[in-house]
Amino acid sequence: MKEYKYIIVGGGMTGSSAVMGIRKNEPDGTIAIISKEPYKPYDRPPLTKGLWDGKDIEGIMRPIEKYNVDLFLETRVEKIEPDEKWVQTDKDERFKFEKLMIATGGDPIQMPGAPVGVISYRTRADYEKLSKLAKTKKAFCVIGGGFIGSEIAAALTKNDKEVTMIFPEIGISGMLFPDDLSKFVNDYYREKGVNILNGCLVDSISKSENKYEVEFHNIDTEEVGEREFDVIVVGIGLKPNLDLAKDADLEVDDGILVNEFVQTSKPDIYAAGDVANFKNVGLGKRMRVEHEDNANTMGLIAGKNMAGDNIKYDHMPFFYSDLFDLGYEAVGEMNKDFTIVSDWIEPYKKGTIFYLNEGKIRGLIFWNLWGRVDQGREIIREGKEYQVEDLKGLFTE
């Protein structure tokens, strides 16, 4: 049985950040990363952003080599024994640990009955497959109008592909943006050449030779349609990988429950990143966050704590997106059931969207307005009650 002081299950951004945290405190303790992916750790955001604008793929790789880590790639952990402190892999190997971190993230939600070749977009392998297809294929369908769907549709369009988006919401990012902004983004994408089929649900996908046929219907009118495409990309959400935690009897509820020190219900086992359900101190509620800032920051703190620190994770993570020439940064809780107030410096081009609950600012979107996240965090944390008229000009250029 191989023995390591630290084992990290998952080789993504969270896992590599944990390695950095461990090494800040302990330069010599043995570390193993066990990852189902064939690649060393890499940055995930460029898969829908910079790589489509010409960024070198080697530039997204994280310098894991300098941290003296044993990497076990294309290897799945199938069992965690929390009391005896070992894990077992699909290669019938056991690894003993003193401290373990689960950073397994999640898998993209699949379209039911989708034929072979449909890409549920998530990994570097998905990028390599899609970018290869983009060299020879023309007609692309993107199913999903959220974070992944909106970015990959923009990326493909900028690379001269014919792109159709199909999603059930009123507009792009309709579960996040106020309706008027979501509709504006629909029109903006149409101006860029994207065919937008909003308010539509996909009923079936079939494949004949080298073409895919998508059948869908409009939710309101029940009108049925069908279209033919060369390539189909799906971005409809993420399902956290919880099976290992459940089988190890760790506490789970929409993610692996962790305390303020990122420990699970077994103190020598930590969890971080997309898979972890933590208490957002600034919002006073538990949540699970699937974005880069949370992955990096929580992973780093988990690593430091595994190696002897006792740091509370009180960070309020933010996220960002690029939509052709538009972009935004967001922090807090963007709940469509809240009171939503937009304060535009220039309508739909620059401004702030406030999400208020009982008069308190709970979430903020800074639309083409940069460098305001830290100020936004402080305003959310202070919990002050605002009248709608008090919001105008709160964030300016």
BELRAMO-V278552 format. One record per helix or strand of 3 or more residues. SS is the DSSP state (A for helix, B for strand). FROM is the first residue (numbers start at 1). LEN is the number of residues. Records with the same first field share a line. If there is no record, write none. Layout:
BEGIN
SS = FROM-LEN  FROM-LEN
END
This chain:
BEGIN
B = 2-8  31-4  70-3  77-5  86-4  94-9  106-3  139-5  162-6  195-4  200-9  211-8  224-6  231-4  238-3  269-3  276-5  285-3  318-6  326-7  339-8  350-8  360-8
A = 13-13  45-3  50-4  57-4  64-4  124-11  147-12  179-13  243-5  273-3  292-15  373-10  388-3
END
